[in-house]
Amino acid sequence: MKERDVEKERKVREYWQEEKIFQRSIQQRHEAPSFVFYEGPPTANGMPHAGHALGRTIKDFVARYKTMTGHQVLRKAGWDTHGLPVELEVQKKLQLISKDDIEAFGVEAFIAECKKSVFTYEKEWRQFTEQLGYWVEMDHPYITLDNEYIESVWHILSQIHHDGRLYKGHRVVPYCPHCETSLSSHEVAQGYKDVHDLSATVKFKVAENEYLLCWTTTPWTLPGNVAVAVNPKLSYVKVEQNNERLIVAESLVSTVLKEGYKVIESVRGEALVGMKYVAPFSFVSLNNGHKVIAADFVTEDSGTGLVHIAPAHGEDDYQAVKENGLDFLQVVDEKGRYKQNVPLANKKVKESDVTIIQMLAQENLLYSKRKYEHSYPYCWRCDNPLIYYAMEGWFIRTTDVKEKMIDNNQTVEWYPAHMKNGRFGHFLDQLVDWNIGRNRFWGTPLNVWTCQTCGLESSPNSIAQLKERAIENVDDRIDLHKPYVDRIHLRCSCGGEMKREKEVIDVWFDSGSMPYAQYHYPFEQTTLFNNQFPADIVIEGVDQTRGWFYSLLAVSTLYKGVAPYKKVLSLGHILDEQGQKMSKSKGNALNPTLLIEEFGADALRWALLSDSAPWNNKRFSKKTVQQAKSKIVDTFRNVFSFYDMYAKIDGFDFSQHRVKELAIIDQWILSRLHHTIEKVREGLEVYDFFKSAKLLAEFLDDVSNWYVRRSRQRFWKEGLDHDKRAAYTTLYEVLVQSTRLFAPFMPFVTDEIHLQLVGSSVHLSDFPKHEKTKTNIQLESDMKDVRQIVELTRSIRMAANIKTKQPLQTVIVSAVKGKASVSSFEQIIKDETNVKEIIYEKNTHNFVTVELKVNYAIAGKKYGKRIKVIEQTLKELTVCEKNTLLTNGSLNIEKNGEMLVLENEDVLVEKKAKHPYRFAEGKDCTVILNIGLTEELLQEGLVREVMREVQNRRKKQGLPVDLRIHLTMFGNEKVLRALEKFSALLHESLLVQSITLAEVDEMTNLHVDGETIKVKIDD
């Protein structure tokens, strides 16, 4: 049974482990320049998916390539172990619905469960990583829950606190009621969805039958209304409609009221400021509120030109109320439900829009309602809608270093380039302070203690400093998590007691700290850190633009003032065949482990790398991987198997039998090899894997479908003469260099082959370098012309339904370059096209008739009434004049005393081959094939088909490829005449000791071209 690719790859992995190939590839470069690579930490409490396969393939590719080009590339794995994704999984397992349930269960017990869960799928991740061939140090990873890691994060936060940029504030933040915690702006950016929501135009009563009209897209915020804002510079009108007076922006009156209204008066917005109104819902009385205020953020772009202000649910609203000294009102609790002082108490606010609108309608306060589509933020962790919610929290003043972050970004080279000042640059332009605190349990505790007496804050930067300031005795092995750190109190300089602030930090700060924390900087390994900072490149999906890419830049700018990376490669998404994003819920997600099991990792890697540029979204399917296996991996193996089989038969040893004088086809494939090396390196230096993969696929096709196929007779012939040694020498060099070229793409099959050819791992070798002396561009160009002639001839055969085995007499070539470019390859053309004779003709008029007709679409407009003259002129053109027009693009001709200038665009060209010819046109040549068949040609065609069938019989009988057989054949008189006539061809083409034309026992019937031929093969 044929060994599956996945089994072959398993053996290669075992070889890597036994011989420590990964470790040796790093150790042997210990004096080489470093290429610094950072691994973005995945979470191990979820299974790897196709997106991980893409990211890990490209990371491994870059690391292998840079290693082979003379760099030392350390690759330290990492695990992101904190945060809500972990908590939510544990809550689901323990059936804990809310934070209250967690506290009832016990924070210490819950933290213990979180710790246990973070490596739920660690075994699967390790297996997937190894199967994919991703070389990364997984035995000594950095882990964000480790004390050493947390201590480094604390050091960074302490520095930020010391710089006055870590502060506690009260403000409106994106908030997830389900998770009961806030989010940072870059987290929010990852979870938008297009949804349909209800909006309402609401009447705010200022007097009997007189109302302010406000449009809101969040009706659920109306119970929290404190003010109505107008732009003091805009014009407003009071109109009468249906016995009511309504106030709306003048420019929007027709849009809002449609028709049936009368304008009573016009006023400036500033005249409305201070106007009192009755709120639609007066569940809570205010000392100072429910009045019109001025705000510059009010526009006439949409709505009514008046804005309902709910300070608990909008940053602009919050600031406007604060600036005007109005009361703050919060009617929503931390679970996203209305508080007890509202009739809708305990109802989820995001589910209350319909109820609110019904209540407005009952009180005659609803002017209109409509559904509208908009983009709304959802929690990236639990997939529930967010709300904007005023709360107290901890923030980092990133706006202080905004300009520095922008400057640092300008030092970075982005792939694709437009991300730099586009998606990422725009995000930096709109930067707000980083909402760093999370009111949760499982995460790096915020290392800020506050004095309960004087309010002084202290931020220890290490365990040592924590012990030094602590009131209690602190064990060196203390677990730096809740609730353990919460039991520690610090002594304040005023003599008071300091308690830790309850929050844990945003997990993105954890991952953004990894350049430092992975080496426990600055507490140890400072030399190693200095050698491994900044990264030469970071590689992740495009969704990390506002995630890890941002947090890395923010943390390093705050801590060290510099960019943490030199280059960023932002990867596109993996889509299904229809262009839809893959997801389990849609049922279109591909399991990368199953793809590896079926097709092998090399096929999966090639499919991912060769689909398109890495920053493009990729339409991906099982079929894509299947094609990669058959077209690339299997072809590579087949070429090596061909070489290996015949080299063993002939006892060819490269070190003993290599030669320097090579045949022209050998020179051609070596030129193609070194030209490909040059272009592949150019592509890989700018991370264009797609371009390089395309070049390699074309080269592999040249090796397999042209060089090897054209050289088969050289390998098949007996003995080991100079020509045969030249073929072996060339194919050996091509295979060795190809394994090195393909190694970063397909690490398994290339090592399997390189090991057999050279005796060592391909991953300990250098990436090939272009040797200019071996490149012959003219030779490549000439061979390209030859292949074009062959392909055109084959296309004619196919159109005429003539088999390749059927010889034809003549092919006529009319080429731009003439005979010179292909004359050295005539025998190749004859063999590939199966013709007896090649004729070179400059003109084709003896074989092809050209008819020119008027192109009325263009010539009709140009010549008008003279079009009849043009028609007649075209009929009278000589062959020479037609050729001049088609070759030069124009023709001057006198007609009835008038000089006409005919141009190519004036005519439609119709070409027809004369009998018995057919023709095909390419970019640089025209090929004309004589398809007439003589009796002798038909006989030879029959014999060649017989030869093919005999070879198939050999394979079916499992005979060795080098065994000379005794062949007996018999048929009718027609068949025998053909076999006798072409006896020499049979002896030349088939590996035989003898050929006998006779009828004997135990013969097999072969059916060829309607004839029955009896065959017996004996060894």
SELO-166920 format. One record per residue (C-alpha): residue in one letter; x, y, z. Coordinates in steps of 0.5 Angstrom, whole numbers, plus 500, padded with zeros to 3 digits. Example, Ala and Ser with C-alpha at 12.3 -4.5 7.8 and 13.67 -1.06 7.14 Angstrom:
REM residues 2
a525491516;s527498514;
REM end
This chain:
REM residues 1019
m500500500;k503507498;e505511504;r501517505;d504524506;v502525513;e506519515;k512521511;e512528514;r511524521;k518521520;v521527518;r519530524;e522524528;y528525524;w528533526;q527531534;e532526534;e538530531;k535536534;i535540527;f531546529;q536547535;r542546531;s539551525;i540556531;q546554534;q550554528;r548561527;h551564534;e556569531;a551571525;p547577525;s540576529;f533577525;v529578531;f522575531;y516576536;e511571537;g504574538;p501569544;p495565542;t490563547;a490555549;n483555551;g481555544;m482550538;p487552532;h483554526;a485556519;g487563521;h492560525;a494556520;l496562515;g499566521;r504560523;t505558516;i508565514;k511566521;d515559520;f516561513;v520568514;a524565520;r526559516;y528563510;k532568514;t535563518;m538560511;t540567509;g545567514;h541570520;q540567527;v533567529;l530566536;r523563536;k520564543;a513561543;g508565548;w501564551;d496569552;t493566559;h489572562;g482575560;l475574559;p475569554;v478564559;e473567565;l467566560;e469559558;v470557566;q463560567;k460556562;k463550565;l461552572;q454554570;l456561573;i452567570;s454573573;k459576577;d455575583;d455568582;i463568581;e463572588;a458567591;f462561588;g469564591;v474568587;e480564590;a476558587;f474561581;i482563579;a484556581;e479554575;c481559570;k489557571;k487550570;s483552564;v488556560;f492550557;t485546556;y488545548;e495546549;k496539547;e492540541;w496546540;r503543540;q501537536;f498542530;t504546531;e509540530;q504537524;l504544521;g512544521;y512551525;w519551529;v518555535;e521554542;m515551546;d518548551;h520554554;p515559552;y513566555;i506565559;t502571561;l500568568;d507567570;n510571576;e516573572;y511576566;i507580571;e513583575;s515586568;v508588566;w508591573;h515595572;i512598566;l506600569;s509603575;q514607570;i507610567;h504611574;h511615576;d510619569;g503621571;r500618565;l496612569;y490615573;k483614575;g477618572;h470618571;r468618564;v463615559;v467608556;p464602552;y461597556;c459590556;p453589560;h454581560;c461581562;e460587566;t466591564;s469596560;l473596554;s478600551;s477603544;h482598540;e478593543;v471596541;a474597534;q474589533;g467588534;y462592529;k456589526;d451592521;v444592525;h437594524;d435598530;l429603532;s430610532;a425615534;t423623533;v421625540;k417631543;f420635549;k414639552;v416646553;a409649553;e402647552;n402644545;e409646544;y415642543;l422641541;l423635536;c429631538;w432625534;t435619537;t438612535;t438610542;p431610545;w433606551;t437612553;l431617554;p430616561;g437618563;n435625559;v438631563;a438636557;v437638550;a443641546;v442646540;n448649536;p448657538;k450659531;l444655527;s438657525;y432654528;v424655526;k418654530;v413651525;e405649526;q403642524;n396639526;n395644532;e402643535;r408648535;l414644533;i422647534;v427644529;a433646525;e431651519;s435647514;l432640516;v424642517;s422639510;t426633511;v423632518;l416634517;k415633510;e409637509;g403640512;y406645516;k407653517;v413657519;i411661525;e418664526;s425663526;v431664531;r438663532;g440657536;e443662542;a436664543;l433657545;v439656550;g436656557;m429654555;k426649560;y422643558;v419637561;a423631560;p419625556;f420621562;s421624569;f422618573;v428622577;s427629579;l433634578;n436640581;n439643575;g437640569;h432639563;k434645560;v437647553;i444648552;a449650547;a454645544;d458646538;f458638536;v450639534;t450639526;e445640521;d447633517;s442629520;g436628525;t433635527;g438639529;l437638537;v440633541;h438629547;i443629552;a444623556;p451624560;a451617563;h451614555;g455619551;e462622552;d460629548;d454629553;y458627559;q462633558;a457638556;v453637562;k459637566;e461644563;n454647564;g454645571;l448640570;d446634574;f449627573;l443622572;q445614571;v438610571;v442604568;d446599573;e452595571;k448589569;g445593563;r438594566;y434599569;k435601576;q429600581;n427608581;v425607573;p418603572;l422599567;a426596573;n431590571;k429590564;k435590559;v436597556;k438594549;e432590549;s427596551;d427600545;v420598543;t417599550;i420606550;i417608544;q410605546;m410609552;l412615548;a406614543;q401613549;e403620552;n403623545;l410624545;l412620539;y413624533;s415619528;k419612528;r423608523;k428603523;y435604520;e441600519;h448602522;s454599524;y454598532;p459595537;y459588540;c463585545;w469581541;r469576547;c462574548;d458577542;n453581546;p452589544;l455594548;i453600551;y456607553;y456607560;a459613565;m463609570;e470610574;g476607572;w483607570;f486610564;i493611561;r494618558;t496615551;t494622548;d500625552;v504621547;k500621541;e505625537;k510620539;m506614537;i505617530;d512619529;n514612531;n509609526;q513613521;t519609522;v516602521;e515599514;w508596513;y506591509;p501593505;a504600505;h497603505;m496600512;k501605515;n498612514;g491608512;r488604517;f493604523;g495611522;h487614522;f487610528;l493613531;d490620529;q483619533;l487616539;v484617546;d486615553;w487607554;n482605558;i486600562;g482597568;r477591568;n472590573;r474582573;f478577576;w482573572;g488578569;t494582571;p492586577;l493593577;n499595581;v496601584;w495602592;t491608595;c491610602;q485610605;t487616609;c490621605;g489618598;l496618596;e497612590;s503608590;s505603584;p510598586;n515596580;s517589583;i516584588;a521586592;q518593592;l512590594;k515586600;e519593602;r512597602;a507592605;i505591612;e504584612;n510579611;v510577603;d512570601;d517571595;r513565592;i506569592;d502568586;l501575583;h493574582;k487576585;p485575591;y492574594;v495581592;d488584595;r490581602;i497585602;h496592604;l502598604;r504603609;c503610607;s508616608;c502619612;g502613617;g495610613;e493604610;m494603603;k489598599;r490595592;e485598587;k480592585;e481592577;v485587573;i488590567;d486590559;v489583557;w492587551;f497591555;d499584557;s501582550;g503589548;s509588554;m511581551;p518584548;y520586555;a516581559;q518575555;y525575558;h523578565;y526585563;p529589567;f530584572;e534579568;q537577561;t538584559;t543582554;l539578551;f533583551;n538588548;n540583542;q532582541;f529589541;p526591537;a523586532;d525586525;i518584524;v511582527;i506578523;e499577525;g492578522;v489585519;d484584526;q491586530;t492592527;r488595533;g490590537;w497587538;f500592533;y497597537;s498595544;l506593542;l507600539;a503604545;v507600551;s514601548;t512608546;l510609553;y516605557;k522607552;g519612547;v521608541;a517603536;p518596538;y518593531;k521595524;k516592520;v509589520;l506584516;s499584516;l495578514;g488578510;h483573512;i481566510;l475566507;d471560504;e470559496;q464564496;g468569499;q465569506;k469569513;m469562516;s466561522;k463554526;s456557526;k456558519;g459551518;n464553513;a470553517;l476548515;n479544520;p487545519;t489539523;l484534518;l487538512;i494536514;e492529516;e489528509;f494532504;g500533509;a502540511;d507541505;a500542501;l497546506;r503551507;w503551499;a496553498;l496558504;l503561501;s501561494;d494563493;s495571493;a499576497;p499575504;w495581506;n490579501;n484576503;k484568501;r478564498;f480557501;s477550500;k479543501;k480543493;t486548494;v490544498;q488538494;q491541488;a497544491;k499537493;s498534486;k501540482;i507541487;v508536492;d507530488;t511533482;f517535486;r517527489;n516525482;v522528479;f526526485;s523519484;f525519477;y532521478;d533516484;m531510480;y535511474;a541514478;k541507482;i540503476;d546506473;g550507479;f551514478;d555518484;f555526483;s562526487;q565521482;h561522475;r559529475;v561533468;k562540466;e561540459;l553540458;a548539453;i544546451;i538543454;d542542461;q545549460;w537552459;i535549465;l541551470;s539558467;r532558469;l534555476;h539561477;h534566474;t529563478;i533564485;e534571483;k527573482;v525569488;r530572493;e527579490;g520577492;l522574499;e526580501;v519584500;y515579503;d511577497;f511570498;f505569492;k510572487;s516567489;a511561489;k509563482;l516563480;l517556483;a511553481;e513555473;f520553474;l518546477;d513545471;d519547467;v523541470;s518536470;n514537464;w520540459;y527538462;v526531465;r521529459;r525532454;s531528457;r528521458;q531518452;r538520455;f537517462;w534511459;k539509454;e544504456;g551505459;l554512463;d556516457;h558523457;d551525455;k548521460;r552523466;a551531464;a544529464;y545526471;t549532473;t544537471;l538534475;y542533481;e544540482;v537542480;l534538485;v539540491;q538547489;s530546488;t530543495;r533549498;l529554494;f522550496;a525549504;p521555507;f515553503;m515546504;p519544509;f518536510;v518534502;t524538501;d528535507;e526528505;i529529499;h535533501;l537528506;q537522500;l541527496;v546530500;g546526507;s544532511;s538537513;v536542508;h534546514;l542547516;s544549509;d544556506;f539559501;p541559494;k545565491;h544567484;e550565480;k550570474;t555566470;k550560469;t544565467;n543565459;i537570458;q538569451;l537561451;e531562456;s528567451;d529562445;m527556449;k521560450;d520561443;v520553442;r515552447;q510557444;i511553437;v510547441;e504549445;l501552438;t502546434;r498542440;s493547440;i492545432;r492538433;m487538439;a482543435;a483538429;n482532434;i489529431;k492525437;t499527439;k502520437;q500521430;p506523426;l504529421;q509531415;t510539416;v509545421;i511552418;v513557423;s513564421;a516568427;v518575429;k525573430;g525568424;k529562424;a535564428;s532563435;v529556434;s534553429;s538549435;f532546438;e529543431;q529536434;i526538440;i520541436;k520535432;d519530437;e514534441;t510536436;n511529432;v512532425;k517530420;e519537417;i520544420;i519550414;y521557416;e517562412;k517570413;n510570410;t504566411;h500568405;n501561401;f498557407;v493562410;t488567406;v486574409;e480577408;l479584410;k472587411;v470594413;n469595421;y463600420;a463602428;i470606427;a470607419;g463609418;k464615423;k471617420;y469616412;g462618412;k459618405;r466615402;i465608406;k463605399;v469607396;i473604402;e469597401;q471597394;t478599396;l479593401;k476588395;e482590391;l488590395;t493585393;v496580398;c502585399;e498591400;k494587406;n501585409;t503592409;l497594412;l497589418;t504589419;n505597419;g498599422;s497603416;l497604408;n497610404;i493608397;e490613392;k483612389;n479616384;g485621385;e484622393;m489619397;l486615403;v490613409;l487606411;e489604419;n488597422;e482600426;d478601420;v478593418;l476587421;v481581419;e478574418;k484569416;k482562413;a487556412;k488553406;h487546405;p490541408;y493546413;r491549420;f494555423;a494558430;e497565432;g501566438;k504573441;d511572437;c509567432;t504564427;v504556426;i501553420;l500545421;n499540415;i494536417;g494531411;l495524413;t499519408;e498512408;e505511411;l504517417;l497513419;q502506419;e507510424;g501513428;l498506429;v505503431;r506509436;e499507439;v501500440;m508502443;r504506448;e500500450;v506495451;q509500456;n502500459;r502493459;r509493462;k507497468;k501493469;q505486470;g510490475;l516489471;p522493473;v524499468;d531497466;l528489464;r529488457;i523484455;h521479449;l515482445;t511477441;m505481437;f500479432;g495482428;n491483421;e495484415;k494491416;v497491423;l503487421;r505491415;a505497419;l509493425;e514490420;k515497416;f517501423;s521495426;a527499427;l522504431;l520499436;h527496437;e529504438;s523506443;l522499447;l527496452;v527489448;q531483447;s527481441;i521482437;t517477434;l511477430;a507471431;e501468434;v502464440;d498462446;e496466452;m496473448;t493479450;n488483446;l490490445;h485495442;v488501438;d485505433;g479500431;e484495430;t486489435;i493487436;k495481440;v501482445;k505477449;i511480454;d516475457;d522477461;
REM end
